[in-house]
Amino acid sequence: MILEVAHLDVIPEKTREFEHAFQQAAPWIAATDGYICHELRRCIETPQRYVLLVQWETLEAHTIGFRQSERYPEWKKLLHHFYDPFPLVEHYEPVFRFERENSQLKVTNG
């Protein structure tokens, strides 16, 4: 599983409009083969800052399957005009996962 992390700084007076547009844009990304799930989180300290977390089966599901699809221009049209500056987007692969299970810490490698 690949985790896409996008740091989104939205024009401050446009946050409500952005959140509404984001809900409209969600089906465009979700229709991509290799898409698992995504969530949008707003920063508590800086309310116009968001982070988008998208789980993909592979890196190519995002970079080719979505970014080179006919759906991406629709996503872009709905959302890209809200950003200032343009988002930093990075991809992460698993190294370790830690979970508490029955009062003990369980670790799983990548």
ABEGO torsion letter per residue (X at the ends): XBBBBBBBBBBAAAAAAAAAAAAAAAAAAAABBGBABBBBBBBAABAABBBBBBBBABAAAAAAAAAABAAAAAAAAAAAAABOBBBBBBBBBBABBBBBBGGBBBBBBX
